[in-house]
Amino acid sequence: MTSTFPNVSISTERLVLRPLDEDDLQALTEMMNDELVGAWTDVPQPFTEQGARTWITEYAPAQREAGRGLDFAVTEFITQRLVGLVQLTKTNWHIRSTELSYIVAPWARGEGYASEAALATAQWLFGNQGFERIELRTAADNTASQQVAQKIGCISEGVLRNACIAHVRIEDGTWTDVRTDFIVWSLLPEDLDGVSEELADTGGFTSFSDWN
């Protein structure tokens, strides 16, 4: 029998991580049409409202129900504004491992939301779901994403050469693919020891501009 993630919400001091719903339609569409999201992810560009609706009503529920992963809408606790997305994919229930990725909306960058949301997700996976490994992959030139991985305690395991496809705009305004390397990071339960306290002591949630 395939294991699945529960349909839950996670709260931090500033954020609520919850399932996507149709109220997120417009904000998700706008977030996914951002230039940096287009550069560093495989989200189709331009990203349409119908694409957002399909993601919310079909893709995300199917991923969870099939045990492949989980999508969290990241929202501000006070305003309930959508500020990002955390995704779990390539979940292996036998070895209790999953791959984590994150996107922060352009209107919410510089607040440390990616590190706060990723850390909360990791704590939930290790503490409540019994997971033993989280993997992250960041493009070689995506230094902001690498900073997030470092902030939450990830260890760099190596480089997958030429394994990542990034995207750049060309003169006619369309996107073209550019190959680059993936840096592979891992996070184990023991890597979180002291991370929350260190971030709180150093103001780490707001020390850099973070996005996917």
N, C-alpha and C positions, 0 to 999 in steps of 0.2 A: 504494500500500500504506500502510495506517495505521501510524503510529509508536506505540510504546507505551513506558511506563516499565518498567525492569527491576524484578524482585521482589527488593528489596535491603533491607539494614539499614544505618543510619547511627549511629555512636557519637559522643558528646561526653564531656566529663569526667564528667558526672553522669548522662547519659541514653543510652538506646538507642531509636532510632526504627526500628520494624519493622512488617511486615504484621500486621494484626489476625488473631487466631486464636480458636478456640472457648474457649480458657482465659480469654479476656477477657470472656466473656459476662456474668457477674454484675457485674463492675466497670463495664463499658460501660453496662449498664442503669441502674445507680445514678448514674453520672456524668450521663447524659442526662436523668435526672429531677430534676436540680438546678434550683432556682428561677431562677438567672441564665442557665442554658442555655435554659430555657423562655422567658425574656424576650427574649434577643438572637438566637436562632436559629429556624429553621423545623422543628426536630426535633419530631415529634408528641408531644403531652402528653396523658395519661401515656405514657411510653415503655416498651413491654413487653419482656419477655425474648425473645419471638418476633420482635419488631422488631429487637432486637440480633442475633439469630441470622441473620435475613435480611440485615442489613447486612454481617455478617462473611462469610457463606458465599455470598451472591449479589451484593449491590449493589457492594461494594468490589472483588471480582474482576472483575466485568463492567465497571466504570469503567476499571480498568487495562487489561484486554484490548482494550477498544474504543478506547483511546488518549485517553479524555476526561480522565483524572486519576489520582490516587493517594491512598490513605489510609494514614497512618502512625499506629500506636499508639505513644504516647510513654510509655516506662517508665523507672523509676529503674534505674540501672546495677547498684546493689548489691542492692536488694530485689526487683527485677523487677516492682514494683507499677505498675499502670497509672495514670498521672498526667495523661494528656491525649490529644489527638488533633490531628494536623496533616492538613489536606486540601488537595489540589491539584485544581482543577476548571476547566472552560472552557478546556482546553488547546488552543492553536493551534500545531500543529507547523510550519506554514509560516513564521510569524513568530517561532517559539520563545518563546512567551509563555504564562503560566498564572496563574490566580488562587489565592492562598494564604489559608487561614483556619485558626484555631486555637481549641481549647477546652481549658481546664484544669479538672481535677476539683476539687470543693470541698475535698477533703482534702489538696490539694497547692498551694493558692494561697499567694501571698506568697513563693515560692521562686525566682521568675524563670524558671520552666520554659517559659513561652510564648515569651519572647525567645530563650532558648537553643535551643529546638527549631526555631523559625522561622528563626533565623540559620543553624543547621546545614543546614536544608533549602535555604535560598537558596544557601549555599556549594556544596552538592552540585549544585543545578540549574545554576548558572553554571559551576562548575569541571569537572563530570563529564558533564553532559548538554547543554552548549552552548546553554543558554537565554540570552536577551537582555533579558527583561523579566518581572518578577513584579508582579502587581497585588493590592492588598488593598482591601477595602471595609469601613469601620467605621461603625456607626450614630452619628449625631451626638451622642448622649448617652452613648455607650459610651467613656468617657474612658480606662478601663483598657486597652481594645483599642488605642486611639490611642497610648497610651504605648508599647506593644509595637512598633507600627509605627515610631515615632520612634526607639526604642532600637536597632533593627536597621538604621537608616539610610534609611528610606523617605522620599520626598518627597511632600508633599501636592499633588495636581494640581487639586483643585477639589471642588465639591459637586454631587451629583445630587439635586436638590430633590424631596422627597416620594417618593423611590424605594425606601425601606426600610420594611418592616413589622416593627415590634417588637410585643411582647405584654405585657399587664398582667393581673393577676388582678383580678376584680371580686368583689362582696360574696358571691356564691354559690359562690366558689371556682374558678370556671371562668376560662378565659383569653379575652381579647378583643384584637383587633388594633388597633394604634395606628400611624398613619403618621408617619414622620420622614424626615430626610435621610440620604443616604449620603455620607461623606467618602471620596474616591478617593485612594489612595496608590500610588506606583510605586517599584520598586526595580530599578536597573540594575547590571550588574557593577561599574562604577566607584564606585557608592555604598557598596560594602562596604569600600573602602580605609580601613583603620584602625579599623573598627568593632569587631572582635574585641578588639584591644588596648585600645581605649577602655573597653569593657565590663569587661574584666579589671582595668584600672587603677582604675575608679570603683566596682567592685562592682556594676555595673549589672544583673547577673542577679538581684539580690536587693533592688533598691531600691524596688520597688513591688509591690502585689498585682495579679496579672494573671489574667485569664480572658477567654474568647472576645472 
